[in-house]
Amino acid sequence: MDGFLNLNKPSGFTSHDAVAKVRRLLKLKRVGHAGTLDPAATGVLPVALGRATRLLQFLRQDKAYRATIRFGMKTTTDDLEGETLLAQPVPELELEMIKALLPEFQGTLQQVPPDYSAIQVQGKRLYELARKGERIVAQPRSVEVFSLEVLDWRPGDFPEVDLAIACGSGTYIRAIARDLGNALKTGGTLAALLRTASSGFKLADSLTLEELEVQVQAGTFQPVLPELALEHLPAIALPASTARRWCQGQKVGVRESDLADGWAERAGQPIVLTASSILRIHDENSQFLGITQVTRGETDFVLSPKVVFADAEGLVI
């Protein structure tokens, strides 16, 4: 079984726990995931099955969340899972004060990861050091937040705001909660997190572990095809003999005139090649063959296999 599962991860499961459960349900050894979710977080966890684990690095990097931030609190983990460092009622906090600061948290930001995170410093993960009482502040990292939108506001002693957040890979929503609270001088912590989209997978199309188990028992589960999960990558279709050589691990040349003759159109879209392009490779029958790296040769472009997904012997020549 090769493909992807759009899993709706439950609260209380680590991403590793969820993968282990999927592995048992599907009786598969090769299972991996993209974009780790904290145990308390729920929502979309893209899971790769079988040979598709080799394709995880090529998935889209964008993510979207619904986050609840509680003000008047600080914790060791920047969410409700940690020890409370501050609990100071802030009934005077108003929504307009929050809205005025949100533009500062959009665009390309320098973000310091939470103390309890999987970032490695001096060969050890931050959460391992934090659990030993060793506090090492990680270096700021460049992250991108595409949009922040207020969804709901609940005033009170410890007011809460719900935000819709669209961001790039590596963004810590816990850090946004922490930094927004610091900017307001109230303290802030992440009270709840739901990932609504990740790597092109949407919450509306996801399966819970219970739903997956029902489909597996009924024999109706079908993984998402790799070519659908990788639709964001441009594609090129190769003639039969060239496709076979590529599947055998050989580099093959592509002339710009070949593209004009319709190689790319057979895969559904025109291609403008550059010397750093990553492409999907298909054969003339639209069968997905794998992922290729484009380099510039003396007289043409060279397609170097990065992930060969199809068996050359199984191609129809």
C-alpha positions in Angstrom: 0.0 0.0 0.0 1.6 3.3 -1.2 0.1 6.7 -0.8 -1.0 9.2 1.8 -3.5 9.3 4.7 -5.0 12.6 5.7 -5.3 11.8 9.5 -7.3 13.9 12.0 -5.0 13.4 15.0 -6.8 13.2 18.4 -5.8 15.1 21.5 -3.5 13.1 23.9 -1.6 11.4 21.0 1.9 12.3 20.0 2.4 12.3 16.3 4.6 9.2 16.9 1.7 7.5 18.7 -0.7 8.3 15.8 1.8 6.8 13.3 2.2 3.7 15.4 -1.6 3.3 15.5 -1.9 3.6 11.7 1.0 1.1 11.3 -0.9 -1.4 13.4 -4.3 -0.8 11.7 -2.8 -1.1 8.2 -0.3 -3.8 9.0 2.5 -1.7 7.4 6.1 -1.2 8.5 6.8 1.9 6.5 4.7 4.7 7.8 5.8 8.3 8.4 4.3 11.7 8.9 4.9 15.4 8.0 4.6 18.3 10.3 4.7 17.2 14.0 1.7 18.1 16.2 2.0 18.5 19.9 0.1 15.9 22.0 -2.6 18.4 23.0 -3.1 19.7 19.4 -5.6 18.1 17.1 -6.3 18.2 13.4 -4.6 17.4 10.1 -1.5 15.1 10.3 -0.3 14.0 6.8 0.8 10.4 7.0 2.8 8.7 4.3 2.3 4.9 3.6 4.8 2.5 2.1 7.0 3.9 -0.6 5.3 7.3 -0.2 7.4 7.9 2.9 10.2 8.8 0.4 8.0 11.6 -0.9 7.3 13.4 2.4 10.1 16.0 1.7 8.3 17.1 -1.5 4.9 17.9 0.0 3.7 21.5 0.3 5.0 23.4 3.3 2.1 25.6 4.1 -0.1 25.1 7.2 -3.3 26.6 8.7 -4.5 26.6 12.3 -7.3 27.7 14.6 -5.6 28.7 17.8 -7.0 29.8 21.1 -4.7 32.2 23.1 -5.4 32.8 26.8 -4.0 36.0 28.3 -2.9 36.7 31.8 -1.0 33.4 31.9 2.6 32.2 31.3 3.7 28.6 31.4 7.0 26.7 31.0 5.8 25.2 27.7 3.9 28.2 26.3 0.7 26.0 26.4 -1.5 24.6 29.1 0.6 21.4 29.3 3.3 23.1 31.3 3.8 24.5 34.8 2.2 27.9 35.4 4.7 30.7 35.8 2.2 33.5 35.9 -1.5 33.8 36.6 -2.5 37.4 36.7 -6.1 38.5 35.8 -6.2 41.1 33.0 -9.9 42.0 32.7 -8.9 45.4 31.3 -7.6 43.8 28.1 -9.7 44.7 25.0 -9.9 43.1 21.6 -8.8 46.3 19.9 -5.5 46.2 21.8 -4.8 42.8 20.3 -5.9 43.7 16.8 -3.5 46.7 16.8 -0.6 44.3 17.4 -1.5 41.5 14.9 0.3 43.2 11.9 3.6 42.8 13.8 3.1 39.0 13.7 2.6 38.7 10.0 5.1 38.4 7.2 8.7 37.1 7.7 9.5 37.0 11.4 12.4 36.1 13.6 10.9 33.6 16.0 12.6 32.0 19.1 11.3 28.4 19.5 9.7 27.5 22.8 12.0 26.0 25.5 10.0 22.8 25.2 10.5 22.0 21.5 12.2 19.5 19.3 14.8 22.0 18.1 18.3 20.6 18.5 21.0 22.6 20.4 24.4 21.2 21.0 23.2 17.8 19.7 20.2 17.6 22.2 16.6 18.6 21.8 15.4 21.6 23.8 12.7 19.7 25.6 15.3 17.1 26.8 17.4 20.0 28.2 14.4 21.7 29.7 13.3 18.6 31.5 16.7 18.4 33.2 16.4 22.0 34.3 18.9 23.3 31.7 17.5 26.3 30.0 19.2 27.1 26.7 17.5 29.8 24.6 17.5 28.7 21.0 18.6 31.1 18.3 15.8 33.0 16.5 14.7 31.3 13.2 13.1 32.9 10.2 9.5 31.9 9.8 6.6 33.2 7.6 3.1 34.0 8.8 0.8 34.6 5.8 -2.3 35.8 7.6 -3.8 36.2 11.1 -7.5 36.7 11.5 -9.6 37.1 14.6 -12.4 34.5 14.8 -13.8 35.0 18.3 -13.1 37.0 21.5 -14.1 36.1 25.1 -13.4 38.8 27.6 -12.9 38.2 31.3 -10.2 37.8 34.0 -8.3 35.5 31.7 -9.6 36.6 28.2 -9.2 34.4 25.2 -9.0 35.1 21.5 -9.4 32.6 18.7 -7.2 33.2 15.7 -7.1 31.7 12.2 -3.4 31.5 11.3 -1.9 30.6 7.9 1.9 30.1 8.0 4.9 28.3 6.6 6.7 25.3 7.9 8.6 25.6 11.2 6.3 28.2 12.7 5.5 27.6 16.4 2.0 28.7 17.2 2.9 28.5 20.9 5.6 31.1 20.3 3.1 33.4 18.7 0.9 33.1 21.8 3.9 33.7 24.1 5.2 36.7 22.1 1.7 38.3 21.6 1.2 38.1 25.4 4.6 39.6 26.0 3.9 42.5 23.6 0.6 43.2 25.5 2.5 42.9 28.8 -0.2 40.5 30.0 1.5 37.2 29.4 -0.1 34.7 27.0 -0.2 31.0 26.4 -1.7 28.6 23.9 -5.0 27.2 25.3 -6.0 25.1 22.3 -4.8 24.3 18.8 -6.6 22.7 15.8 -4.6 22.3 12.5 -7.1 22.9 9.7 -4.7 22.3 6.8 -1.2 21.0 6.2 0.8 20.2 3.1 -2.3 20.5 0.9 -4.5 18.3 3.1 -7.7 19.8 4.5 -9.5 19.0 7.8 -12.8 18.5 6.0 -11.3 15.6 4.1 -9.5 14.0 7.0 -10.2 10.6 8.8 -10.1 10.0 12.5 -8.4 6.9 13.7 -11.9 5.4 14.4 -13.0 6.1 10.9 -9.8 4.6 9.5 -10.4 1.5 11.5 -13.9 1.1 10.2 -12.8 1.5 6.6 -9.9 -1.0 7.1 -12.3 -3.6 8.5 -14.7 -3.0 5.7 -11.9 -3.2 3.1 -12.9 0.2 1.7 -9.8 2.3 2.7 -8.0 3.9 -0.2 -4.9 6.0 0.3 -4.5 9.4 -1.4 -2.5 8.9 -4.6 1.0 10.4 -4.5 0.4 12.4 -7.7 -2.6 14.1 -6.1 -0.6 15.0 -2.9 2.1 16.4 -5.2 -0.1 18.4 -7.6 1.7 21.6 -6.6 4.8 20.3 -8.4 5.0 20.8 -12.2 4.9 17.6 -14.2 6.4 16.3 -17.4 5.5 13.2 -19.3 8.3 11.2 -20.9 8.1 9.0 -24.1 8.1 5.3 -23.3 11.7 4.5 -24.0 13.0 7.6 -22.1 10.7 6.8 -19.2 12.2 3.3 -18.9 15.7 4.6 -18.8 14.8 7.2 -16.2 13.2 4.5 -14.0 16.4 2.5 -14.2 18.1 5.4 -12.5 19.7 6.9 -15.6 19.9 10.6 -16.3 18.0 11.7 -19.4 18.2 14.8 -21.5 15.2 17.0 -22.4 15.4 19.6 -25.1 13.3 22.7 -25.0 12.0 21.7 -28.5 10.7 18.4 -27.0 8.7 20.5 -24.5 7.3 22.5 -27.4 6.3 19.1 -29.1 4.0 18.4 -26.1 5.9 16.3 -23.6 4.7 18.5 -20.8 1.2 18.9 -22.0 0.7 15.1 -21.7 1.1 15.6 -18.0 -1.6 18.3 -17.9 0.3 21.5 -17.8 3.0 23.5 -19.7 6.5 23.6 -18.2 9.1 26.3 -18.0 12.2 24.6 -16.8 14.9 26.2 -14.7 18.2 24.7 -13.6 16.8 24.1 -10.1 13.3 22.7 -10.9 11.8 19.7 -9.0 9.3 17.9 -11.2 6.9 15.0 -11.2 7.7 12.5 -13.8 4.9 10.6 -15.7 4.8 8.3 -18.6 2.7 8.7 -21.8 -0.1 6.9 -20.0 -0.1 9.4 -17.1 1.4 6.8 -14.7 3.3 8.6 -11.9 6.9 7.5 -12.1 8.6 9.7 -9.4 10.4 12.9 -8.7 13.3 14.4 -10.7 15.8 17.2 -10.3 16.5 19.4 -13.3 20.1 20.5 -14.1 21.4 22.4 -17.1 23.5 20.4 -19.5 25.6 21.8 -22.4 22.9 21.6 -24.9 19.8 20.6 -23.0 18.2 20.1 -19.6 19.1 16.9 -17.7 16.6 15.0 -15.5 18.3 13.3 -12.6 16.1 10.8 -10.7 15.6 11.7 -7.1 12.8 9.3 -6.1 11.9 6.5 -8.6 8.4 5.4 -7.6 7.6 3.1 -10.5 9.2 -0.2 -11.5 10.8 0.1 -14.9 9.9 -3.5 -15.7 6.2 -2.7 -15.1 6.1 0.1 -17.7 4.1 -0.5 -20.8 6.5 0.1 -23.7 
